[in-house]
Amino acid sequence: MQDGKHPFNESRGTNMKQTRLLKIFAAGAICVAVVGSALAQTTTTTTSTDPVTGTTTTQQTTTSSAGTIVTYTPDSEYFTFRTTREAAPVRYYYTKDTTVLDPEGRVASLSAIRPDMPATVYYNTVGDRVVVRKVVLAQPTVVKHEETTTTTTTRP
């Protein structure tokens, strides 16, 4: 030790500041990437033709979007969904094969969907329709349990 200072501590403050700044920058970059990918989802369709048989194959990739369910009517064939408050609601069509999951991954029914409920929707684009394959709700579904107790008192 020279002059009461340890030689290893002289550059330590600069390294800690640089490390902290790097961590903040990395966290910010990750947040930007996550938000960007959630808002800018596209469906990828790949079409290929076999040169020998001439058979054309079209493959669609399921994509996802995170946002809020705007409207849902149980007897309709679609619900409206928006990815941001500023975005216009879009119709997402569901089928009998559409799966609804709660945040823990348990299967729920379509009746668990409520307006203004955050969710992630997995879908394909078929023609001009957005067809939902899976809906993952961001909030747990509310299950009401009612218990009644009846007390009978008899007087002698």
VMD Tcl script that draws the C-alpha trace (Angstrom):
set ca {
  {0.00 0.00 0.00}
  {1.22 3.40 -0.93}
  {-0.19 6.55 0.67}
  {-3.02 4.54 2.25}
  {-4.40 3.51 -1.13}
  {-4.42 0.02 -2.50}
  {-3.12 -0.16 -6.10}
  {-6.04 -2.33 -7.23}
  {-8.62 0.27 -6.12}
  {-7.33 3.06 -8.34}
  {-9.02 1.83 -11.52}
  {-11.92 0.08 -9.81}
  {-14.29 3.08 -9.87}
  {-13.95 3.50 -13.63}
  {-14.53 -0.20 -14.26}
  {-17.62 -0.31 -12.05}
  {-19.08 2.75 -13.78}
  {-18.37 1.25 -17.18}
  {-19.90 -2.07 -16.13}
  {-23.02 -0.37 -14.75}
  {-23.41 1.68 -17.93}
  {-22.98 -1.44 -20.06}
  {-25.66 -3.28 -18.04}
  {-28.09 -0.37 -18.43}
  {-27.41 -0.20 -22.16}
  {-27.87 -3.96 -22.56}
  {-31.16 -3.93 -20.62}
  {-32.42 -1.06 -22.77}
  {-31.45 -2.85 -25.98}
  {-33.27 -6.00 -24.86}
  {-36.42 -4.00 -24.01}
  {-36.37 -2.32 -27.42}
  {-35.95 -5.68 -29.16}
  {-38.81 -7.30 -27.23}
  {-41.21 -4.41 -27.82}
  {-40.22 -4.19 -31.47}
  {-40.79 -7.88 -32.09}
  {-44.14 -7.82 -30.28}
  {-45.42 -4.91 -32.33}
  {-44.08 -5.90 -35.73}
  {-45.18 -9.47 -36.25}
  {-45.58 -10.77 -39.77}
  {-46.71 -14.04 -41.24}
  {-44.16 -15.81 -43.40}
  {-45.51 -17.85 -46.29}
  {-43.09 -20.05 -48.21}
  {-44.08 -21.53 -51.57}
  {-41.87 -24.10 -53.27}
  {-42.29 -26.18 -56.42}
  {-40.76 -29.62 -56.84}
  {-38.95 -29.56 -60.24}
  {-39.48 -33.30 -60.80}
  {-43.19 -33.66 -59.97}
  {-44.27 -30.05 -60.45}
  {-46.07 -30.13 -57.09}
  {-46.39 -26.76 -55.40}
  {-46.20 -26.66 -51.58}
  {-47.24 -23.65 -49.52}
  {-46.21 -23.45 -45.88}
  {-47.34 -20.79 -43.41}
  {-45.51 -19.91 -40.24}
  {-47.57 -19.13 -37.16}
  {-46.75 -15.75 -35.70}
  {-47.77 -14.02 -32.52}
  {-48.80 -10.59 -31.32}
  {-49.16 -9.28 -27.79}
  {-51.91 -6.79 -27.08}
  {-55.42 -6.40 -25.72}
  {-58.68 -8.06 -26.65}
  {-61.07 -5.21 -27.46}
  {-64.39 -7.00 -28.02}
  {-65.62 -10.58 -27.77}
  {-69.12 -11.90 -28.33}
  {-69.53 -15.60 -27.44}
  {-71.70 -16.55 -30.43}
  {-69.66 -14.73 -33.08}
  {-66.80 -16.19 -35.07}
  {-64.23 -13.52 -34.22}
  {-62.97 -11.13 -31.57}
  {-61.24 -7.80 -32.11}
  {-57.69 -7.32 -30.91}
  {-55.23 -4.44 -30.91}
  {-51.49 -4.47 -30.34}
  {-51.23 -0.89 -29.02}
  {-53.69 1.74 -27.80}
  {-53.07 3.76 -30.97}
  {-53.60 0.81 -33.35}
  {-57.00 0.15 -34.87}
  {-58.68 -3.07 -33.68}
  {-58.35 -6.00 -36.08}
  {-60.69 -8.99 -36.41}
  {-59.11 -12.26 -35.34}
  {-61.22 -15.27 -36.35}
  {-61.28 -18.34 -34.13}
  {-62.29 -21.90 -34.93}
  {-63.22 -25.00 -32.97}
  {-59.49 -25.83 -32.99}
  {-58.50 -22.56 -31.28}
  {-56.94 -23.17 -27.86}
  {-57.24 -20.70 -24.98}
  {-54.67 -20.93 -22.17}
  {-54.49 -19.12 -18.85}
  {-51.16 -17.61 -17.67}
  {-50.18 -20.90 -15.99}
  {-50.67 -22.83 -19.25}
  {-53.94 -24.53 -18.28}
  {-56.59 -24.88 -20.96}
  {-59.51 -22.47 -20.58}
  {-62.66 -22.02 -22.61}
  {-63.35 -19.22 -25.06}
  {-65.81 -17.83 -22.50}
  {-62.78 -16.88 -20.36}
  {-61.99 -14.13 -22.87}
  {-63.13 -10.69 -21.72}
  {-62.88 -7.23 -23.29}
  {-59.83 -5.20 -22.21}
  {-57.96 -8.39 -21.30}
  {-54.26 -8.50 -22.22}
  {-53.27 -11.57 -24.22}
  {-50.83 -13.02 -26.73}
  {-52.44 -14.35 -29.90}
  {-50.81 -16.97 -32.14}
  {-52.24 -16.89 -35.66}
  {-51.90 -17.60 -39.37}
  {-53.17 -15.47 -42.20}
  {-55.49 -17.43 -44.48}
  {-56.56 -15.33 -47.44}
  {-57.72 -12.02 -45.98}
  {-58.53 -13.51 -42.55}
  {-56.36 -13.71 -39.47}
  {-57.11 -17.17 -38.03}
  {-56.22 -17.71 -34.38}
  {-54.56 -20.97 -33.38}
  {-53.90 -20.16 -29.71}
  {-54.71 -17.39 -27.22}
  {-52.60 -17.06 -24.07}
  {-54.31 -14.84 -21.53}
  {-52.07 -12.55 -19.47}
  {-54.46 -12.43 -16.51}
  {-55.86 -15.41 -14.64}
  {-59.46 -16.24 -15.34}
  {-61.82 -15.58 -12.50}
  {-63.61 -18.66 -11.25}
  {-66.42 -17.98 -8.82}
  {-66.96 -20.52 -6.08}
  {-70.09 -20.01 -4.06}
  {-70.62 -21.86 -0.86}
  {-73.83 -21.64 1.10}
  {-74.37 -22.79 4.62}
  {-77.80 -23.42 6.02}
  {-78.29 -23.49 9.75}
  {-81.49 -24.88 11.19}
  {-82.35 -24.18 14.77}
  {-85.11 -26.05 16.50}
  {-86.62 -24.86 19.75}
  {-87.91 -27.30 22.28}
}
mol new
graphics top color blue
foreach p $ca { graphics top sphere $p radius 0.5 }
foreach p [lrange $ca 0 end-1] q [lrange $ca 1 end] { graphics top cylinder $p $q radius 0.2 }
display resetview
